Structure formats: C-alpha cells, structure tokens
Amino acid sequence: MFPPIAGSYPNAHAVASIAQDALQSTTASTQKIWIGFLLFCAALVPGIARAQPAGQPHTITYDHYSLLIDGKRVFIYSGEFHPFRLPSPDLWHDVLEKMKAGGFNTICCYFDWDYHSPKAGVYDFTGIRDLDKFLSLAAEAGLYVIVRPGPYINAETDSGGFPGWLTTIKGRARSTARTGILFLADMKGSMPAFRPTNRSIFRSLPNGILNPNGTNTLAIAVWGEDSSTAGLGEVSLYEYGAYEGGVPVALVNAPGWSGIWGAPGLANDLAVSLAVDKSVIVGGQTVKLSGHVTNAGSASAEKVKVALCVAAGWTVTPSQAIDVPVIPPGQSVSLGWDVQIPSGLAPGQYQLAVVANYVESGVTASTAGTADLQVPYPSVSAAFDNVGITSNSDTNPSPSFLGFDGIGTTYSAEGLTAAGLSPGATVNVGNLSFPWPDVPPAQPDNVLANGQAILVSGQSNQLGFLAASNNAPLSGTGTIYYADGTNSPFELSVSNLWYPAGQNRNPTNTQVAAVNYANYPTGSSGHTIYVFSVSVPLDPTKAVQAVVLPKINGSVAGYQAAMHIFAISP
C-alpha cells in the first residue's frame, strides 16, 4: 500500500486483490490449490497508480516482467512480517518503517485463522489482533501488502492455522476437493456446517478491511495446478454478495499449467515475440533482431509505440521508438533492429527487451518481449569457479573450504598425477584429446555447469567432456552452436565421482581415471574416486562455435549436487 490520501485507516484507500497462495493438499494428487489475497492500496503517487472513487477497483494485469496497476508497471520487492508473531501493535510501525528503509515496497503476511477464532462463529480483530491497524500502518509506511489469509497457512503454526474447534466437525479440511476450501468454495459436500462459519468470518472482519461496497473493493481469483484443465477441476465458486456480509467473487482466467515450467501467458491483448539471428555473441558483432507485435484481443490497439531497450554502450538502429498508428484485432506488424554489440562485455547472459505502449478501448497499457544473448567465456579454464583438487599436504586450504562437494571433499593432486592426470597433461580418450587443468592444487580447476556459454572451435563427429558430479549422477540439456548460426540441443549425463561408471545409478560413462584417494579436510579418506569422459554427437559437416552447458547448479554450498566440467574437446 502506498501512503494514504487522507485519514489513517484503510477506509481512505482503494483496495484491489488477486487470490494467490494459501491452501495445500494432503492427497497424493499433483493438484494443489492456492488461495490468497494480494491487496493493493494505492494513493496519489506519480507514475504508479491513482486512487479510484469508491466502488471502482484498480485494474491489475501482468506481463513477463511485473504487475501493472492501471497500466503502470509496479515491481514487487517483498519481505515477510507476520503480526501474530509480534503481539505488540506498538512495535509494528517500527518494523514496517525499517523494511521500507531497507528497500522493500511490499510485505507478505499470513492471517492466522486460529489466532482470531477461539470458537466457531466468534472472531476477534481487536487489540493485538487488530488487522485494520496493521494494514493501516503498512499504508502509512508506503508498503503494499500481500495477504495470505488461509484457511491453511502452515507457517509452523499449531495445526497450520486451523482453529482447535475445527476438529469437532467432520470433513477433510486440507483437500483439493471442494470440501477443502473453507472460505470461498461451494460447500455442497460433507461440511455444510461451514457455510454459516464462512459468512460470519467475512461479517466479523472490520469494514475497513473487507467492505465490498465502500472504498475498499475486494476481488478474488482462484486457480490450481490441474495439468488437464489448467484450472480447478472440482472446485466451484459462487458470489457471496447475495449473503449477509458477503464478498464478491469473480472467476479469473488462470495461467495455463502444463507440467513444464515456463512464463505465464500475457494478460495483455498485445503480445511481442522476438528472434535474433545469433544467440552467442562477441564484441563488435551486429545482431539482427526481428519482432512481431500481435493483437490477440477483440479491440484495435491504437497509438502503438514500440521501443528496443538496451544498456549504455549498445548501439541500436533505428534508435527511436517505432510508431504504429493502429493494429486491428487478429493482425500483427513486423519490425526489425540492428544491434551493435560493444567490446569488453563480461561473459554471461544479456537480454534485449522490446516494450510496446498502446491504447486499447481508451485505456493505456503496455507489454514487452525479450530475446536472450550469451557472451561466451573464451575457454573452459576462463570459466573455472570450483576447487576440486588439493595436495595431500594441505587438504583444508582455507576456513569454510567447500571443495568439490560442499563439505571439503577433493581429488588428491598426488593421486591424480599417479593416474596420469598431472597439471597440463594431455588426456586421450578414443579420438578425443583433452587438456587436463594446468593449475596448482587449491585453485579453481573446474566449472560448475550452470548454463555458461564457452567458445569451442573445431569440426568433428563428437563433442567430449571430462567431468564428474558430486553427491549424485546428474543429467541436463545443453546447446551446441555452430559457426553457420544453427544450433542443436544435447543431453549430458555425468557419473558421481564416488562410484565407478555404471554402478550405484551411475551412467555408463568412460572411466578415465581411478584416483587414490579422495581427500577430506582432515586428511585422506582412503576411498577411491573417479574421473569420467562423456561424448555427445556433432554434425560433422559443421564447425562448432560454442557450447552452452546444462543449467544444473552454480554452487555446492550446503552439500548441493553439481556437475563439474574439467575440459571440453570437439
């Protein structure tokens, strides 16, 4: 919530909400239901949102980047604060001011059902339970509030926030079925006694918090991870506005969920799609960026301005926003830019963003699309970020040494040399030749595969990796980029260093060396560990330009499993 226009309590603000995250299933089903309220109190803050008259909620949409309130972009930087964990309202203001000063613009909190309801039909929102005061103090501090009101909150609370009296009523309180949604769902199941309880919950809340006909307007959306319907399945909602103390309920299209991770669909009617002629770049090159702006809505998009946003030092042609007077429904326009890549860029991923501002049915809105570029490391050794080798004379070279696996385990330098892997040695595996890392012990000697791009030159029918994983065998998908601009994915499966290839779930990698022994921070373990070679096919008619490693893990801290790459050879 942003600072109030007048007064000190939420009656002075316009509030909108989106349901998000509260109910959790106890069944084995993959479907999970989330319910929550995302409360926005907006005041006269230039460029963000302006208060609406009573009964007129703000328009809240989203795109790939952020929420948009009344068409204005709002980025959420949120921290947790649960008022029931600090039962002293006089201290709430101090905590909220510190969060604001620390750079947050939003707080998240739970409403604990058990904390407010000592028995069925009785609700206490006074004193240390005064939610009206809590939300008002957040508004005074200039903070949005994301509220997760339950019914089930977990949060390390007794019974996950369910009140004790709930155990006297038959029913499945934590469930993906309609009987599990105690606040909002159609209660035609085994828990009819909850219907009056639901109404009394809403009726008992102060009008300043849930007042559907006043300056605070509450909208509720519910969705679930039902991969077959991208919706809720059995759960049905109806509007409680016809009931005493009712809160209006509106169905909202849920982001589709297919079981494959990805960005949600755009709420905007205008969508921007982008493509580049090369994804792996080096300084001095020119990238051709092509874009399509498509109107998927039922009304024309007018006064469209499309601009490519890049960092300082990047040169774009055309440099000014492109004006498109109108894009009729179902139509698209094609646009293009030349992007000059500056020299001296650090290896890593860079993003080109195209923003389209437009007017639809008299409402100003915006949407965006992105394209990713990779600046590669010049070599595998330039990307080294993990220490996996120590000398037998110094197995714990620094305090809190993580080593190969997060708890200080490493290869013995002396054991590697005895197995033919001395610093700088050439390792021959079939038709492939690898350079073993030419570094002293206790220095970075491998790269943790985490999506890095690495320059690789050569032409062959296979691409080889010297590698090992810690704690478990690991697999992931990478990408090979060819000099002609084409690319192809590959699957890399790497064995756990602790076991031979093909044993204990390890894939049948080529075993390059058996090393005596693994070093612990306290000295030799007496356990043999292994180095492996893995190869993936290449198109032999094409020259390789770069490889993007599988995105597995960029750290072993906390004993996390990771895939370690010592060398690559085409």
Secondary structure by P-SEA (a helix, b strand, c coil): ccccccccccccbbbbbbbcccccccccccbbbbbbbbbbbbcccccccccccccccccccccccccccccbbbbbbbbbbbccccccccaaaaaaaaaaaacccbbbbbbcccccccccccccccccccaaaaaaaaaaabbbbbcccccccccccccccccccccccccccccccccccccccccccccccaaaaaaaaaaacccccccccccbbbbbbbbcccccccccccbbbbbcccccbbbbbbbccccccccccccccccccbbbbbccccccccccbbbbbbbbbbbcccccccbbbbbbbbccccccccccbbbbccccccbbbbbbbbbbbbccccbbbbbbbbbbbbcccccccccccbbbbbbcccccccccccccccccccccccccccccccccccccaaaaaaaccccbbbbbcccbbbbcccccccccccccccbbbbbbbbbccccccccccccbbbbbbbbbbccccccbbbbbbbcccccccccccccccccccccccccccccccccccccbbbbbbccccccccbbbccccccccccbbbbbbbccccc
